[in-house]
Amino acid sequence: MTMTTLSTKAERLQQLEDTSRTFAGRTEEHDQNGTFPAENIEALKSIGYPALTAPAAFGGIDAGLLELVEAQELIARYDGSTSLAIGWHAGIVKNLNETRPWEENLYSRVMNDVVENGAVLNNIATEAATGSPTRGGTPGTIAEHQNSGWILNGRKTFATMSPVLDYYIVTAHITAEDATAYFVVPKEAAGISIVDTWDSIAMRATGSHDVVLENVRVPKNHLAQYIVPGNKPAAGWLLHIPACYLGIAQAAADEAARFAASYSPNSINGTISELPNVREKLGRMELKLLQSRHFLHSVALKWDESSTETRQQMKGELGAAKTSIVNEAVEVVDLAMRVAGARSLSASSPLQRHYRDIRAGLHNPPMDDMVIDQLAGRLLDYQPPSS
C-alpha cells in the first residue's frame, strides 16, 4: 500500500511517520561520514512519496501546500538532511503542477516517471561565480543550439540530492539569444559527472555536491522554460524549507525534554525538569514552536485557498514565514542546548547535530536581508483608507 492509495491526509501522514521513524537509526552514521542516505529516499519511494504533489491526472496525490509542509516537518523530526533533500523535489513538482510552464509532452513524460517509478528531480542552479540564484546572476553554464538539440557545458554547486537524482533541472545561458532557461537533463545523459565536494558541517547528508556538464546533449524540447528576469512570482512551494527547520527544532526540543526528565544529579531530589529555570526554557521552546507552526500552517492554508491573483500578493507573508520560523528554530535549538548544558556538545548528543543543521536554514532562500527589505517596502507602500 502506498500513499497514492490512501484516501485521507491523516492516513498518509501516519504512513509517512511509520516510514520516517526508521531514518533515525541511520542519521548519526550519515552525519559523521558525510554520506547520502540513499536508503531513506528508496524508503520514501516505496510508499509513493515522490508523487505527493504530482497532479491527480497522472495518478499523483495532488497534495496542497499545507499537507506538504506538515509532511516535510514530520520527516525532519527524524532526519533533517533527508527532509531538505526530498523537499526540493516535492516543492518543485508542486510548483510545476500549479504553473504548468513546460511543454506538455516533456511535462507528461517527467510526471509519469515521478508517479510510476518514483523519479526524483531538483533545480540545479547555483554556481560558484554567481552565488545564490535568488540574487539574479547570469549562469556561467552555457547552452548552445546544435542540430536538433542543445549542448550544455558548465559546473553547478550545491546540487542537493545529486547522488540519486533522475532529472537535473539545469539553468543555462543561451549566448546566441542572450537568454537564460531551464533545461531538463536526464541522469543517463552522457557528459554528466558528480564531484564529491560537499564538506559542510551542516546538513552533511544532503549530497549537495558539484555537478559538471561536459558537452551534455539534450533534445530540443528539453528546453523546459525561459527564465524571465526581474520580478519573480510568489513561490508558495518554498515553504518546504521552514517546514524542514521547524521539524529539526522540534527534534531538539524533544531531546531537551527527554534529557530534563531523565537527568537527576545528586545535588537535587528528582530530575532537573522540576527546576524553575529549566522549566522556563522548556516553556519558551514550546511557545516558539507553537507560534511558528501556526504561522507556517496559516500561510500554507491561505495559499491553498487563494486564487492565482491573491497568491501573487503573498510574497511578504511567504518570506516572513521563512525568516521568522528559521530564526525562531535557531533559538529553540539554542535553548535546548542550554537545558542539556555541556553534554549537548558531546559528539554522541543529537543536539550538536541539530545545532549545526539548523544554521543551514539561514542560508536557504529567501535570504533574511531580502525579506526584511521587502517587508519595509510593503509597509512604506501601504496607503491607509481615507476617512
N, C-alpha and C positions, 0 to 999 in steps of 0.2 A: 504494500500500500504506500502510495506517495502523496505528497501534499496536494497534487493536482486532482486527486480523487476524493479529498476531504471537502465537506460542504461548508464548514464554518471556520472563522478565523481562530476561535478558541482551540479547535481540533488541530489546526495547522501549527499554531504556536506550541501546543503540547508536544506534537511530534518533533518539532524543531528543538525544543528543550531536551527531550529524551536523547536526541542525536548529539546536540552540542555538549551535553554533560560529559560525554566521552572524551572531549577535547582536553579537558582539564588535566588529565593524566599525562598528556604529551607536551603541554605548554612549556614547562620548565626546560625540558630537553631541547626543544627547538629554539628557545630563547638563548640558552647557553651556547649552543652550537651555531646559531645564526642560520639554521636550515629552514626550508619552507615546508609547512605541514600539508603536503600533498594529500595525505590520507584524510585530512579534515575536509578538503574540497571534494574528494571522492565520496565521503560520507554524506555531504550535502547534496551531491549529485544523485546519490542513491534514493533520496527522498524527494527528488524533483525540485530542490530549492532554486536552481538557476532559472526555472520557469515562473518564479513568484510574481514578477512584474511583467511577464510577457503577455501579449494580447490573448484574450479568450478565443479569438477567431483562429489562432494557431494551436489551441489546446493549452494555453498558459492560464495562470490563476488570475491575472489582471488585478493584482492587489493594489489597493490605494496607498497613498503615502503614509497614512497612519499605521497601517499594518507593516509597511516596510520598516519604519523607524522602530516599531515595537520588536520586530524580528531581529533587526541589527543590534539593538541593545541587548537582547537576550543572548545572542551569540557571543558578544563582547564580554559578558559576565564570566564566560568560561575561557575565551581566548580572544584577546583584543586584535592580534595580528590577523587571525582568520576573518574576524568581522570586518575589519577595514578592507582586506583584500576582496572578499566576495561582495562587499558593499558597493565597490566601484562598478562591478558587473551589474548588480541588481538595480542600482541607481541609473546607470546609462540605459539599460533596457527599458526602464520606466520612462525616461525622457524620450527615447525613440518612439515608444508606444504612444505618448501624448502628442508628439510634434510631427511624427512621420516625415522627416526631412529627406530620407533616402529614396532612391529609385526603387520601385515596387518589387521588381524581380530580385534585386540584391537583398532587400529587406526581408522578403519572404524566405529566401534561402537561409539567411542567418537565423531568423526566428524559428524556423522549422528545426534547425540544428540545435538551437538552445532548448527547445521543448522536447524534442525526440531523443537527443543524445546528451543533454546536459552541457552543451558547449558553453564556454565562458569567454568573455571579452573584456577589454579595457581600453580607454583612450591612452595613447602613448604620445604625449605632447611636450613634456618638459625637456629642455636641453641645457647643457652647462652654460652656454653663452647667453641664452635668453632668460634664464631663471624661470620663475613660475609663469605659465601661460596666461594666468589671470592679469598679468601686468601688460600684456599686449605685444610682446616682442615677436618679430618675424622669425619663423623657424629657419634654422640652418639646413634642415633636411630639404633636399631638392627633388622635385618630381618633374620628369621630362617626358613629353609625349613621344612615343616611338611606335611606328607601325599601328597596330590595333590595340595598343595598351600604354602602360606607364612604366617608367624606370625610376625607382626610388633609391636615393643614397643619403645617408646621414647617420647620426648617433643620438639616441634618446636616453635620458636619465630617469630615475625614479619610476621605472616601469613595473609597477606593483603587480604581483601575481604572475610575473613573466615566466616562471618555470612551467606553468600549466595552461597558459592562455591558448585558446583555439583561434582567436582573432585579435590582431593588433589593429586598433583604430588609430592610424598614424596621421599626425599633422605634417604637411609638407608645403613648401613654397613652389608654385609653378612660375618659374622665371619668365617664360615666354608671355605669360598673361599678367604678371605682377599680381598674382592672387594666391591665397592660401586655402587649402582644402583638407578635408579628412579623406583618407584612403583606407579601405578595408583590406588588410593583408592577412590571408590565412596562414596558420603556423607552418604549413607544408611548403610555403613559397621558398624557392631557393634563394640563398643570399642572406638569410636572417641568422644572426648569432646572438647569444646572450653572454655578456661578460659579467662574471661574478664580482660585482663592485660594492654590494650593499654591506657597509660596515657601520651602520648607525647603531648607537647604543639604545635607541628607542624603536619599538615595533620591529625587532630584529628578525621576525619570522614572516615578513610580508613579501619577501622575494623581490624587492624593488631594485633590481639590477639594471645595468645599461643594456640597451638593445641596439645592435648595429645592423644597418641595412646596406648591403653592398650589391648594387645593380639588381635590386629586387624587382621582378616583373609581375605586374598585376594587370588583369584585363581592363579595358577602357571603362566599363561600367562600375569598376571598383572605386572610382572617384565618388564617394558617398554624398558629399555635400560641400559647397563652398562656405568658408567662414567669413561672415560679414563683419568688417572692422567697426569699432565704435561701441555704441551702447548695447550691452548684452541683455538678452531676455532673462526674466526671473527664472531661477532654477531650483524648483522645489526638491528635486531628486538629491541635491547636495546635503539635505538633512540627514542622509545616512552617516555623515561624518560626526556631527554632535551626538547622534544616537550611539555610535560606537564608543565615544569617550564617556558618555553617561554610563554605559554598561561597565566600563573599566572602573569608574568611580564607585559604582555600586559594589563591585567585587572588592574594592579596597575597604569600603565601609563594612561589608560583611566580615572581612578578615579582622578588622579592628574590633568589631563587636565580639567575634569569637575569642579573640585574644583577651579582651577585657573580662569576659565571662569565665575564662579558664585560668587566668594568671592570679596566683594567690601568694604574694611574698609574705614571709613570716612577720613582717612589721605590722600587718593588719589582720583583723579577723574577717575572713571572707575573701572575695575577689576584688580586683580594682574596679569592677563595674559598679561597685557601691560607692565609690569616691565621687564627691560632687564635681571635682574638676574634670574627671573622666566622663561623667555623665553629661556635663556641659558640652564637651567636644562631640560626643556621640549625637547629642540632640541637634547641634549645629549642622553636623553632617547630614542628618536625616532631613532637616529643614531645607538645605540646599538641594538635595536630591529631589524632594517633593516639588520645590519651585521649578527646577529645571525640567522635570518630567511633564509637569502641567504646561509649561511654556512650549516645549517641543511638541507635545500632543495637540495642543490647541492650534498651533500654526499649521501642523500637518493636516489636521481635520479641516481647517479653513481652506487649505489648498484643495483638498478632495471635494469640498462642497462648492467651490467657486467656479465662475466662468473663466474663460481664457482671458478676457479683459481684466477681470478683478485680480487674477493671478499676476498679471504684469504690474500691478500696483503693490505687490507684496515683497518687493526686494528688500525694503527696510526691515520688515519682520523676519524674513528668512536669514538675512545677515546677522540681525540682532540675536536671533535664536542660537546660531552657531557660536558667535562670540561670547555670549552670556553663558551658555551651557558648558563650553570648553573651559572657560576661566573659572567657573564655579567647580567644575570637575577637578581642576588643578588644586583648588583649595580643599576639596573633600579629601583628596589623597594626602595632602599635607597634614590635615587634622588626623587622619587615620594613622599616619606615621608618628605623630605626637602621642597618640594613645599607646602605641606599642613601644615608643621610646627607641633606644639604641638597637633593640632587637629588630626593628624594621629595616635596619641597614645590613642585616645578615644576608649572605648570599642565598641562604635557604628560605628566606622570607619572601612570599609573593609580593609584599608591599614594595620592596625595592624595584621589582619589575613594573608594578603599576606606576611607581614614581617616574620611571624612565619613559614608559609608554605614554603616559598622559601628557607629557611635554610635547609629543609629536603633534598633538591636536592644534597647538598654537601656530603650526606652520602648514596646516592644511587650509585650503580655500573655503570661504573668502577670508582674507587677512584682516586682522583687527583694525589696522590703520585705515584700510579702505572702507570697512563697515562704519567706523566712527565718523569718518568724513562724510559718508553718505547720509548718516543719521543727522549730522549737523545741517547738511543741505536740506534735508526733509523738514527740519524744524524752522529753518530760515525761510523756506518757501511757503510755509503754512500761512494762509490768509484767513483770519477769523471772520466769521459771518458778520455782516454789518448789522447794527442794531436798528 
